[in-house]
Amino acid sequence: MHVTRKGQVTIPQKVRESMGIIPAETEVDFLQDEQGRWYLSKTEPGKEKVSRFRTAYQSAKLIMSTDEIMALTRD
């Protein structure tokens, strides 16, 4: 398969049909096994993806008030 300058590849029609991938509707992930091989996987419907930024945001603990933080930025 050819990789474009943007890092894109075209999933062949036979593969899309076999996996039930519908263009502009289906999301896919790339998964890596223990041997380092990469696989294309169709994302499960209804399974919300959580970004690493949202995970970090949700795990953060606020130890200062907003006023204290603003005071630090003004100094």
C-alpha positions as CSV (number, residue, x, y, z in Angstrom):
1,M,0.0,0.0,0.0
2,H,1.1,3.5,-0.8
3,V,1.3,6.0,2.1
4,T,0.5,9.6,1.1
5,R,2.5,12.6,2.3
6,K,-0.1,13.2,4.9
7,G,0.4,9.7,6.2
8,Q,-2.9,8.3,4.8
9,V,-3.6,5.0,3.2
10,T,-6.6,3.7,1.4
11,I,-8.2,0.7,2.9
12,P,-9.0,-1.7,0.0
13,Q,-12.7,-2.2,-0.8
14,K,-12.6,-5.9,-0.1
15,V,-11.2,-5.2,3.4
16,R,-13.8,-2.5,4.1
17,E,-16.6,-4.8,3.0
18,S,-15.3,-7.7,5.0
19,M,-14.9,-5.6,8.2
20,G,-18.1,-3.7,7.7
21,I,-16.3,-0.4,7.5
22,I,-18.6,2.3,6.1
23,P,-16.8,5.4,4.8
24,A,-17.4,8.6,6.8
25,E,-19.3,6.6,9.5
26,T,-17.0,4.0,10.9
27,E,-14.0,4.7,13.2
28,V,-11.0,2.4,13.3
29,D,-8.0,2.0,15.6
30,F,-4.5,0.6,15.1
31,L,-3.6,-2.0,17.7
32,Q,-0.2,-3.5,18.4
33,D,0.4,-7.1,19.6
34,E,3.2,-8.4,21.8
35,Q,5.4,-9.1,18.8
36,G,5.2,-5.5,17.6
37,R,2.8,-6.2,14.7
38,W,0.1,-3.7,13.9
39,Y,-3.5,-4.5,13.2
40,L,-6.5,-2.5,12.0
41,S,-9.5,-2.8,14.3
42,K,-13.0,-1.4,13.9
43,T,-14.0,0.7,16.9
44,E,-16.9,-0.7,18.8
45,P,-20.1,1.3,18.4
46,G,-21.1,3.3,21.4
47,K,-17.6,2.9,23.0
48,E,-16.6,6.4,23.8
49,K,-12.9,7.2,23.2
50,V,-11.3,9.0,26.1
51,S,-8.3,11.1,25.1
52,R,-5.2,11.2,27.3
53,F,-5.8,14.8,28.0
54,R,-9.3,14.2,29.3
55,T,-8.0,11.3,31.4
56,A,-5.3,13.6,32.9
57,Y,-7.9,16.4,33.4
58,Q,-10.3,14.1,35.2
59,S,-7.5,12.7,37.5
60,A,-6.2,16.2,38.5
61,K,-6.8,17.4,42.0
62,L,-7.3,21.1,42.7
63,I,-5.2,22.2,45.7
64,M,-5.6,25.9,45.1
65,S,-8.6,28.1,44.6
66,T,-9.1,30.0,41.3
67,D,-8.2,33.2,43.0
68,E,-4.9,31.8,44.3
69,I,-4.0,30.6,40.8
70,M,-4.9,34.0,39.3
71,A,-2.8,35.7,41.9
72,L,0.2,33.6,40.9
73,T,-0.2,34.5,37.3
74,R,-0.2,38.2,38.1
75,D,3.0,38.2,40.1
